[in-house]
Each structure stands twice: as C-alpha cells, then as structure tokens.
Amino acid sequence: MGKSQSSDFGFDDHEWEACWGSDFHLSDALLLEFLEASKAWMSTYSGPDETSIDLLDVVRFLPYVFWYDLTPHDVWVCRFFGSVIVEVRGNDPTKLPLEDAKDNIVDEYVRAFFEVIVKAGEPVSTDSQSAIEGREYLRMQSVGMPVFDDSGKISGVIGAQVFYLPDGKRMG
C-alpha cells in the first residue's frame, strides 16, 4: 500500500525519482492514526473522495494536516494548512498557489511530493530532513493521499506532516 521516500535534505540536486522506493515505510504513530482515521473518506479509488472529507473526523490531527487542490491548469492551491506546519514554515499559505520558484526549495520539494502522489495514485510517505532555511536540524515525516473528484480524477492531495527536534521529540 503506497510508496515511500527518504532523503538527507530535500533533493540535494538529485532526481527525485531516485529517492523513491517500492515499500511504504511510515513509522510515526500519529501519522499512522491519521491514515487510519482517514479511511472513513476512502472511495473505490486509493484515496479519499473530495466530498467525503470532513476535517472534523480528524480534529486532533489538524495541527499537522495539509490539503492542496489541483486546478485544471496544474496549479496547486492550498486549502488548509495546520498550525504546526505553519510554525515550522514561518507563514500560512492557505488560499495561495504553490510557488515553484528555483529559489524556494520547500515548494520544490512539496510540488515533487505531490507529483509522486499523483503518479502513484495512492498514499505516499516521506522521511527526510527539513528543507526550510535555518531549520535544517528538523527531521520530518509525512504522508499524502490523492483526493478524487466525482469523476474519479485526482483533484488534490491531503495529508499530514510531523517534525522532530534534535532530541527526537515531536513538535506540537
């Protein structure tokens, strides 16, 4: 079920495909619980139905949740961004398009993560070091799932992300 990625620090000028494996390795208990709770939203596809998603089902996970919509013009627009992720990132991109600028490694990483989820058509996990300037000490683990519209087309990605301090404790 799904795929996983592991890297030292974002992409480090490597092709992102080289970082992805065939096994789904997700070890954080909170993320595993989030994935279990999100099963209520699942459709006949390998991800949630857009109309079935109710964030009230996962209230306790909301500080770690992200949800992006994919527009018909292949632009990712942030629908929801959890408070712990906002704290680490330093800003709240809710309602904003995902920038794919060469000087923004965070958004390059996020876009590549979303592209892998769309290509896989199923949940994908990642375990890596933070690509946020000044926060390189943070290790993070994420899970993302494709969101499907009524026609069965992927209309976005929803998931959760946790960050660990150098002492191994989860932020938040």
C-alpha positions as CSV (number, residue, x, y, z in Angstrom):
1,M,0.0,0.0,0.0
2,G,1.7,3.1,-1.2
3,K,5.3,4.3,-1.6
4,S,7.9,5.9,0.5
5,Q,10.8,8.4,0.1
6,S,13.8,9.0,2.2
7,S,16.4,11.7,1.7
8,D,19.1,13.7,3.6
9,F,17.8,17.2,2.8
10,G,15.2,17.8,0.2
11,F,16.6,16.9,-3.2
12,D,20.2,18.0,-3.0
13,D,20.3,18.3,-6.8
14,H,19.3,14.6,-7.3
15,E,16.5,13.4,-9.4
16,W,13.5,12.9,-7.1
17,E,12.6,9.6,-8.8
18,A,15.9,8.1,-7.5
19,C,14.8,8.7,-3.9
20,W,11.5,6.8,-4.0
21,G,11.2,3.1,-3.1
22,S,8.6,0.5,-3.6
23,D,7.8,0.0,0.1
24,F,5.6,2.1,2.3
25,H,7.5,2.9,5.4
26,L,5.6,5.1,7.9
27,S,6.7,4.8,11.5
28,D,5.2,7.8,13.3
29,A,2.2,6.7,15.4
30,L,0.3,9.9,14.9
31,L,0.6,9.7,11.1
32,L,-0.5,6.0,11.2
33,E,-3.5,7.0,13.3
34,F,-4.3,9.9,10.9
35,L,-4.1,7.4,8.0
36,E,-6.5,5.0,9.8
37,A,-8.9,7.8,10.7
38,S,-9.0,9.0,7.0
39,K,-10.2,5.6,5.9
40,A,-13.8,6.9,6.5
41,W,-13.2,9.2,3.5
42,M,-12.0,6.5,1.1
43,S,-13.7,5.8,-2.2
44,T,-13.3,3.0,-4.6
45,Y,-10.0,4.6,-5.5
46,S,-6.8,4.5,-3.5
47,G,-7.6,7.8,-1.8
48,P,-10.4,9.9,-0.3
49,D,-13.4,11.2,-2.2
50,E,-13.3,15.0,-2.1
51,T,-16.9,15.2,-0.9
52,S,-16.4,12.7,1.9
53,I,-13.6,14.6,3.6
54,D,-14.7,16.1,6.9
55,L,-11.8,17.6,8.8
56,L,-14.0,17.2,12.0
57,D,-13.2,13.5,11.7
58,V,-9.5,14.3,12.3
59,V,-9.7,17.3,14.7
60,R,-6.9,16.1,16.9
61,F,-4.6,15.8,13.9
62,L,-5.4,19.3,12.4
63,P,-2.2,21.0,13.5
64,Y,-0.3,18.5,11.3
65,V,-2.7,18.4,8.3
66,F,-2.3,19.9,4.8
67,W,-4.7,19.9,1.9
68,Y,-4.0,21.3,-1.5
69,D,-6.4,21.5,-4.5
70,L,-5.1,20.8,-8.1
71,T,-6.6,23.3,-10.5
72,P,-7.4,22.4,-14.2
73,H,-4.2,24.5,-15.1
74,D,-2.0,22.2,-12.9
75,V,-1.6,24.8,-10.2
76,W,-1.6,23.6,-6.6
77,V,-3.7,25.9,-4.3
78,C,-3.5,25.5,-0.5
79,R,-6.9,24.8,1.0
80,F,-5.8,24.0,4.6
81,F,-2.5,24.2,6.5
82,G,-2.1,23.0,10.1
83,S,-0.7,25.3,12.8
84,V,2.4,23.1,13.5
85,I,3.3,23.2,9.8
86,V,2.7,27.0,9.7
87,E,5.0,27.4,12.7
88,V,7.9,25.5,11.0
89,R,7.4,27.0,7.6
90,G,7.0,30.5,9.0
91,N,3.9,31.5,7.1
92,D,0.4,30.3,6.3
93,P,0.0,29.7,2.5
94,T,-3.8,28.9,2.8
95,K,-5.6,30.1,-0.3
96,L,-2.3,30.7,-2.1
97,P,-0.9,28.9,-5.1
98,L,2.2,26.7,-4.5
99,E,5.1,28.6,-6.0
100,D,7.6,26.5,-8.0
101,A,10.4,29.0,-7.9
102,K,14.0,27.8,-8.2
103,D,14.9,29.8,-5.0
104,N,12.3,28.1,-2.9
105,I,13.4,24.6,-2.2
106,V,10.5,24.0,0.2
107,D,7.9,24.5,-2.5
108,E,10.0,22.5,-5.0
109,Y,10.0,19.6,-2.5
110,V,6.3,19.9,-1.9
111,R,5.5,20.0,-5.6
112,A,7.7,17.0,-6.3
113,F,6.0,15.1,-3.4
114,F,2.5,15.9,-4.8
115,E,3.6,14.8,-8.3
116,V,4.8,11.5,-6.9
117,I,1.4,11.0,-5.1
118,V,-0.5,11.8,-8.3
119,K,1.7,9.5,-10.3
120,A,1.3,6.7,-7.7
121,G,-2.4,7.3,-7.4
122,E,-2.2,6.1,-3.8
123,P,-0.8,7.2,-0.4
124,V,2.9,8.1,-0.3
125,S,5.1,8.7,2.7
126,T,8.4,10.6,3.1
127,D,11.0,10.8,5.8
128,S,13.7,13.5,5.4
129,Q,15.4,16.5,6.9
130,S,13.8,19.9,6.8
131,A,14.5,22.0,3.7
132,I,13.5,25.2,5.5
133,E,16.4,27.6,5.9
134,G,17.5,27.8,9.4
135,R,15.6,24.7,10.4
136,E,17.9,22.1,8.9
137,Y,18.0,20.3,12.3
138,L,14.4,19.2,12.0
139,R,13.6,15.7,10.8
140,M,10.2,15.3,9.3
141,Q,7.9,12.5,8.2
142,S,4.8,13.0,6.0
143,V,2.0,11.0,4.4
144,G,0.0,12.3,1.5
145,M,-3.0,10.8,-0.3
146,P,-4.6,11.7,-3.6
147,V,-8.0,13.3,-3.4
148,F,-10.5,12.2,-6.0
149,D,-13.4,14.2,-7.5
150,D,-16.8,12.7,-8.5
151,S,-15.4,11.6,-11.9
152,G,-12.5,9.7,-10.4
153,K,-9.9,12.3,-11.4
154,I,-7.3,13.4,-8.8
155,S,-8.3,16.9,-7.6
156,G,-5.8,17.4,-4.9
157,V,-3.7,15.9,-2.1
158,I,-4.4,15.7,1.6
159,G,-2.0,14.5,4.3
160,A,-0.2,15.1,7.5
161,Q,3.3,16.0,8.4
162,V,5.2,15.8,11.7
163,F,8.6,17.4,12.7
164,Y,11.1,16.1,15.2
165,L,13.5,18.2,17.3
166,P,17.2,17.1,17.6
167,D,16.3,15.3,20.8
168,G,13.8,13.1,18.9
169,K,10.6,14.7,20.4
170,R,7.8,15.6,18.0
171,M,7.0,19.3,17.7
172,G,3.4,20.2,18.7
